[in-house]
């Protein structure tokens, strides 16, 4: 089985996380057409039994979400292609955005920052599940919500937009090394396997560290963080 890959966002010192097998990081400067062709090849090799329509929809919707994340200032985007229980085809996208103020003190109240973010999310997304979780790295705000998207129909050679429901989780992790935070966003249309994805995401978030992971480190994926509005050690 492939090993986990250590990742550090650009411009953020002493901040690392690991992406598990099944996740592939995108080159954000790559030509979109070449990227879509490469994703199509990967889909063919991993899911040979999927229908052409399934493969096409997966590639096109993934590229649309990717372009949206790049426009939002993503430092890291990776896609996962997984086989879920029952041999089901499943895809999700992880995005990491660095949020740093232009100026400010070199220290911050991390707990207060996370609580303010959670309060803002509760105001902006009244139907979302919002709370605080305690990661090994420190406190993080958490938000889980469903979003209804309209993917441009032109991508599918259609006149009308194509509706899609996406479940999204956000972790906002205040930095130890200075003001600002790192925002992890994961989204998938495969809501039926959401519990399985929470297990995978729990492992990613538990890997967040101020120290670069050693090559031989390969922590097991743990249980999903509690999102009931309370803090807990993950």
Secondary structure, 3 states (H helix, E strand, C coil): CCCCEEECCCCCCCCEEEECCCEEECCCCCCHHHHHHHHHHHHHHHCCCCCHHHHHHHHHHHHHHHHHHHHCCCCEEEEEEEEECCCEEEEEEEEEEEECCCCCCCCCCHHHHHHHHHHHHHHHCCCCEEEEEEECCEEEEEEEEEEEEEECHHHHCCCCCEEEEEEEEEEEEECCCCCCEEEEEEEECCHHHHHHHHHHHHHHHHCCECCCCCCCCCCCCCCCCCCCCCCCEC
